[in-house]
Amino acid sequence: MSAIAAIRGFRMYRGRLDDRKLDDEHLRQIIDAARWAPSGHNSQPCEFLVVDDRALIGEIAVIAMRCFDEFLASSPHLPQWVASFHRWLRWSREDLERHGDGIWFQQWTRTQWEELAGLHDEAAIRERLVAMFGSGGVPSKLIDTAPCLLFTLLDTTRRVPDFSNDMLALTSAGAALQNLRLAAWEIGVAVHEQSPLYDLPATRQAVGVLLGIPGHYRIVSGMRLGYRTKAVRSSFTHVRRPVAQILHRNGF
């Protein structure tokens, strides 16, 4: 498979993963691909932490949902999150293809979001969001049933001469993650980025404590790894804006 074919063919796998343990050789190949990604000053700031202990995965599943429930219940940033989330929702496959971006989730109906937009009382908005997104005290099933979780860590002691707010480190992490995803796709390992594993500061802190991650490391990604239980179908996010819309020459 050519590099371009792999890039265009890659799909994030959102289904349930097979129970069998990830093969050690497959894990080694994936991390080996990640370590060959370019990085600023060849600083190689990324390290990887794999979790395949069932008890630890269960604890992380609880942490992820507990922190998100707390975010829904009390975070002052909730209105901003709602507006951002709403902006990228598409209401049909045709709507998705017309925009060329965003996500289409059939289970999150247009009616629910329109009703939410009509609410002005903060308590009512939070109550509706808890009903839509809250865990009800149940751990994340996607996380809890994963045979393996993989966290990408950024070692902040490997900082390079950089006056752009660690931009070089973050672009280095992005390159490593893309290598990792494409290598996994080639050898038949499913990957699924899971923002509940690392998106919230409270989650990162709690996971860091649980896994004994030193304070100078930042969690910049968390994903499920394993083997598919079914064939990959066309993704509800597999659309892109056309080249002519995103390419600028000699100025904007």
Buried (B, 14 or more C-beta within 10 A) or exposed (E): EEEEEBEEBBBBBBEBBBEEEBEEEBBEBBBEBBBEBEBBEEBBBBBBBBBBEEEBBBBBBBBBBBBBBEBBEEBEEBEEBBEEBEEEBBBEEEEBEEEEEBBBEEEBEEEEBEEBEEBEEEEEBBBBBBEBBBBEEEBBEBBBBBBBBBBBBBBBEBBBEBEEEBEBBBBBBBBBBBBBBBBBBBEEBBBBBBEBBBBBEBBBBBBBEEBEBEEEBBBBBBBBBBBBEEEBEEBBBBBEEEEEEEEEEEEE
